[in-house]
Amino acid sequence: MGLMPTPLFHLAIPAKDLQEARNFYVGILGASEGRSDERWVDFNFFGHQLVLHLDDSDTDFLDKVTSVVDGDLVPVPHFGVILDDTNWKTLVKRLNVAGWAYEIEPHVKFKNLPGEQWTMFIRDPSGNALEFKHFENLDQIFATE
């Protein structure tokens, strides 16, 4: 058994259509597909395990809750990853080439304050909100002052 150098997250979220999820996560975000079944699919999401489970309910709660953060109306719940500069720029390019709509356009948040970061929000085809961040200074990830 190999040692895991850094803990990895596992997150399971709903999907209205697994083929749409595959097209988005693999085709646009660049994830790779792992195991699957007719009701769920695993993805290698920037080194983490993301599982989409088929949701055939009629519930639509994913865009109901928001919170104001540094002037942006942020969707809650959301998840995402912190990327280095190269991967951030690659992802922005992939989204732009695909014509994918931004929930919140890429921009700097907390300018000249603790935690200064680049951020953007998108939604997957099922409405799940994803945030991608980039810190020019990694010391700012957990900065309070």
C-alpha positions in Angstrom: 0.0 0.0 0.0 1.3 3.4 -0.9 1.4 6.3 1.5 -0.9 9.2 0.9 1.3 12.4 1.2 -1.6 14.8 1.6 -5.2 14.1 2.6 -7.5 14.1 -0.3 -11.2 15.1 -0.2 -14.1 13.0 -1.3 -17.2 14.8 -2.2 -20.5 13.4 -3.6 -23.0 15.8 -5.3 -26.2 15.4 -7.3 -26.4 15.3 -11.1 -29.5 15.5 -13.2 -27.8 13.8 -16.2 -24.6 11.7 -15.8 -23.6 12.1 -19.5 -23.9 15.9 -19.2 -21.8 15.6 -16.1 -19.1 13.6 -18.0 -19.1 16.1 -20.8 -18.6 19.0 -18.4 -16.1 17.5 -15.9 -14.0 15.7 -18.4 -14.6 17.7 -21.6 -14.4 21.2 -20.1 -12.7 21.0 -16.7 -10.2 18.3 -17.8 -11.0 15.8 -15.0 -10.6 12.1 -15.7 -13.3 9.5 -15.2 -12.9 6.7 -12.7 -15.3 4.0 -11.7 -19.0 4.3 -12.6 -22.3 2.6 -12.5 -25.7 3.6 -14.0 -26.5 5.8 -11.0 -23.1 7.4 -10.2 -19.7 8.3 -11.7 -16.3 9.0 -10.0 -14.0 11.7 -11.3 -10.4 12.6 -10.6 -11.1 16.3 -9.8 -7.7 18.0 -9.6 -6.4 15.0 -7.6 -9.5 14.6 -5.4 -12.4 12.2 -5.7 -15.6 13.8 -6.8 -18.6 11.5 -7.2 -21.8 12.6 -9.1 -24.9 10.6 -8.1 -27.9 10.6 -10.4 -30.7 12.7 -8.9 -34.0 12.2 -10.6 -36.0 14.2 -8.0 -37.7 17.4 -8.9 -36.0 19.4 -6.1 -34.2 22.6 -7.2 -32.5 23.9 -4.0 -29.0 24.6 -5.4 -29.5 28.2 -6.3 -31.6 29.4 -3.4 -29.0 30.4 -0.8 -26.4 33.1 -1.3 -24.1 35.1 0.9 -22.4 38.4 0.3 -18.6 38.1 0.3 -16.5 41.1 -0.5 -19.3 42.5 -2.6 -20.1 39.3 -4.5 -23.3 37.4 -4.1 -21.8 34.0 -3.6 -23.8 30.8 -4.1 -24.1 28.5 -1.0 -23.4 25.6 -1.0 -20.4 25.6 -3.2 -17.0 23.8 -3.5 -13.9 24.1 -5.5 -10.1 24.0 -5.6 -7.2 26.4 -5.2 -5.0 26.3 -8.3 -1.5 27.5 -9.1 -1.1 30.3 -11.7 -0.6 27.9 -14.7 -3.6 25.7 -13.9 -5.8 28.8 -13.1 -5.0 30.4 -16.5 -5.5 27.0 -18.3 -8.9 26.6 -16.7 -10.0 30.1 -17.5 -9.0 29.5 -21.1 -10.9 26.1 -21.2 -14.0 27.8 -19.9 -13.8 30.7 -22.4 -13.1 28.3 -25.3 -16.2 26.3 -24.3 -18.3 29.4 -23.9 -19.2 28.3 -20.4 -21.1 31.0 -18.5 -19.6 32.4 -15.3 -21.7 32.8 -12.2 -19.1 35.3 -11.0 -16.4 36.4 -13.5 -12.7 35.9 -12.6 -11.5 38.8 -10.5 -9.4 39.7 -7.5 -11.2 39.5 -4.1 -10.0 41.1 -0.9 -7.6 43.4 -2.9 -4.7 44.6 -0.6 -6.3 42.8 2.3 -5.5 39.5 4.1 -6.6 36.6 1.9 -6.2 38.5 -1.4 -7.0 36.0 -4.2 -8.3 35.5 -7.7 -11.7 33.8 -7.7 -14.4 32.8 -10.1 -17.7 30.8 -9.8 -19.4 28.6 -12.4 -22.2 26.1 -12.2 -22.1 22.6 -13.6 -24.9 21.4 -15.9 -26.9 20.3 -12.8 -26.6 23.6 -11.0 -23.9 22.8 -8.5 -21.8 25.9 -7.8 -18.0 25.6 -8.1 -15.4 28.1 -7.0 -11.9 28.2 -8.4 -9.2 30.3 -6.6 -5.7 31.3 -7.2 -3.4 33.0 -4.6 -0.4 34.8 -5.9 1.0 34.4 -2.4 0.2 31.1 -0.8 0.8 32.6 2.7 -2.5 34.4 2.1 -4.7 31.2 2.0 -5.4 31.3 5.7 -4.2 34.8 6.5 -6.2 36.8 9.1 -4.0 39.9 9.2 
